[in-house]
Amino acid sequence: MRDNEFIRTKVPMTKEEIRAISIDKLQLHRAKRMLDVGSGTGSVTIQAAHTYPELDVVAIERNPDAVALTLENIEKFNCKNVTLHEGLAPISLEGQFDAIFVGGTGGNMREIFDWCHELLVPGGRLVLNFILLENAIEAAEIAEEMDWQELEVTSIQAGRWTGLGKGHYFKPQNPTIIVSCEKALENQEAQESAQA
């Protein structure tokens, strides 16, 4: 989906190039239920719900302006498979998820990881986006410490072809660091504790 399809304000939005890679890393083709933490404009929520209409998408956002904007975009794209909660994660949610996307931790990195570990099914995917290097490093270190599987840290820099005077240049977007990992399968966890 193109960025210009979404209703926009000053609320931050995960840009389409980053969104495409992040959603791909969530492996939603095999998911039944997804959680978006820090939905912002709702771009990840909407694209996931629109691309996978059978997917149950739950979103959380603490900023009232962003909540209102996400609701507007849900209505615009007629996404019937989205539930939006206003609040600061971690919050109490029912059931488990196959995939969790984190667009913002609100300074609660460790709590978010513990909470995501509880909410994800074994083999479930966790993808986090950061613009601050320190936050990405902290996330990767916590993921390693908690023995998340298939940890990948990827830096993405995208630029858009933009006119300037008689010529063109690539207008840069903020570089984004994508941290992705997977919750260990139960038999892996049992084997690791037996070996410890």
C-alpha positions in Angstrom: 0.0 0.0 0.0 1.2 3.5 -0.8 1.8 6.0 2.0 -0.4 8.6 0.2 -3.4 6.3 0.5 -3.5 6.8 4.3 -5.1 9.7 6.1 -2.1 11.6 7.6 -1.4 14.1 10.3 1.8 14.8 12.2 1.5 11.4 13.9 4.5 9.3 12.9 4.0 6.6 10.3 6.0 3.5 9.3 6.8 4.3 5.7 5.9 1.9 2.9 9.3 0.5 2.2 10.0 -0.2 5.9 6.4 -1.4 6.3 6.8 -3.9 3.5 10.0 -5.4 4.9 8.6 -5.5 8.5 5.3 -7.2 7.5 7.3 -9.7 5.4 9.4 -10.5 8.5 6.3 -11.1 10.5 5.4 -14.1 8.2 1.7 -13.3 8.3 0.9 -15.8 5.6 1.0 -18.4 8.3 -0.6 -16.3 11.1 -4.1 -16.2 12.4 -3.7 -13.4 14.9 -1.4 -10.4 15.0 -0.7 -7.6 17.5 0.5 -4.1 16.5 2.0 -2.2 19.5 2.1 1.6 19.0 -0.1 1.8 15.9 0.5 5.5 15.1 -1.4 6.2 11.9 -2.4 2.5 11.8 -0.4 1.9 8.6 1.0 -1.5 9.7 -2.4 -2.5 11.2 -4.3 -1.5 8.1 -1.8 -3.1 5.6 -1.8 -6.4 7.5 -5.6 -6.4 7.9 -6.1 -5.4 4.2 -3.6 -7.9 2.8 -4.8 -10.8 5.0 -8.6 -10.3 5.5 -8.8 -13.6 7.5 -6.2 -12.3 10.0 -7.4 -11.1 13.4 -5.5 -7.8 14.0 -5.3 -6.2 17.4 -3.7 -2.7 17.8 -2.6 -0.7 20.8 -1.8 3.0 20.9 -1.4 5.4 23.8 -1.6 8.8 22.0 -5.2 10.0 21.7 -4.5 11.8 18.4 -3.0 8.6 17.0 -5.9 6.5 18.2 -8.3 8.8 16.4 -6.2 8.7 13.3 -5.9 4.9 13.4 -9.7 4.7 13.7 -10.1 7.0 10.7 -7.9 4.8 8.6 -9.6 1.6 9.8 -12.9 3.2 8.6 -11.4 4.4 5.3 -10.1 1.0 4.4 -13.2 -0.8 5.9 -11.1 -3.2 7.9 -13.6 -5.3 9.9 -10.8 -7.6 11.3 -9.2 -4.9 13.5 -9.7 -4.3 17.2 -8.0 -1.1 18.7 -7.1 -0.6 22.3 -6.1 2.8 23.8 -3.3 2.4 26.4 0.4 2.1 27.1 1.7 -1.4 26.5 2.1 -3.8 28.2 -1.7 -4.1 28.8 -3.8 -7.2 29.6 -5.0 -9.0 26.5 -6.9 -12.2 26.0 -5.5 -15.1 24.0 -2.2 -15.5 22.2 -0.7 -14.2 18.9 1.2 -15.6 16.0 3.0 -12.3 15.2 3.7 -9.1 17.1 4.9 -5.8 15.5 6.3 -3.2 17.9 6.6 0.3 16.4 7.4 1.9 19.8 8.3 0.6 23.3 7.4 3.7 25.3 10.7 3.2 27.2 9.5 -0.2 28.5 11.8 -2.4 26.5 12.3 -5.2 29.0 8.6 -5.3 30.0 7.6 -5.3 26.3 9.9 -8.3 25.6 8.6 -10.2 28.6 5.0 -9.4 27.7 5.5 -10.4 24.0 7.1 -13.7 25.1 3.9 -14.5 27.2 1.6 -13.4 24.3 3.3 -15.2 21.4 2.6 -18.8 20.5 5.8 -21.0 20.3 7.3 -20.3 16.9 5.6 -16.8 16.8 7.4 -13.9 15.2 8.4 -10.6 16.9 9.4 -7.6 14.8 10.5 -4.3 16.3 11.3 -1.0 14.4 13.7 1.6 15.8 15.3 4.9 14.6 17.6 5.1 17.6 20.6 2.9 17.5 20.8 2.6 21.3 17.2 1.2 21.4 17.9 -1.3 18.6 21.1 -2.5 20.4 19.1 -2.9 23.7 16.4 -4.9 21.9 19.0 -7.2 20.3 20.8 -7.7 23.6 17.5 -8.6 25.4 16.5 -11.0 22.6 19.8 -12.8 22.8 19.6 -12.9 26.6 16.1 -14.4 26.5 17.2 -17.0 23.8 14.8 -15.8 21.1 15.5 -17.7 17.9 16.5 -16.5 14.4 17.5 -13.0 15.6 18.2 -10.6 12.8 19.1 -7.0 12.9 18.7 -5.1 9.6 19.4 -1.4 8.9 17.2 0.0 6.0 17.9 3.4 4.3 15.3 4.4 1.7 15.2 7.6 -0.4 12.4 8.9 -2.7 13.1 10.3 -6.2 12.2 14.0 -5.8 12.4 17.0 -8.2 14.8 19.9 -7.3 15.0 22.8 -9.7 15.9 21.3 -13.1 17.0 18.0 -11.7 16.2 15.2 -9.2 17.6 13.7 -6.1 16.8 11.0 -3.6 15.1 12.6 -0.6 16.2 10.4 2.3 13.9 9.0 4.9 15.1 8.3 8.5 17.2 5.1 8.5 15.3 2.4 10.3 16.7 -0.6 12.2 14.5 -3.7 12.1 15.0 -6.3 14.8 13.2 -9.6 14.1 13.2 -12.9 16.1 11.1 -15.9 16.9 9.9 -17.4 20.1 11.5 -20.8 20.6 9.3 -23.9 20.0 8.3 -25.6 23.3 10.5 -28.7 22.6 13.5 -26.4 22.0 12.8 -24.6 25.3 12.5 -27.9 27.2 15.7 -29.3 25.6 17.6 -26.1 26.5 16.5 -26.2 30.2 17.4 -29.9 30.4 20.9 -29.1 29.1 21.4 -26.1 31.5 
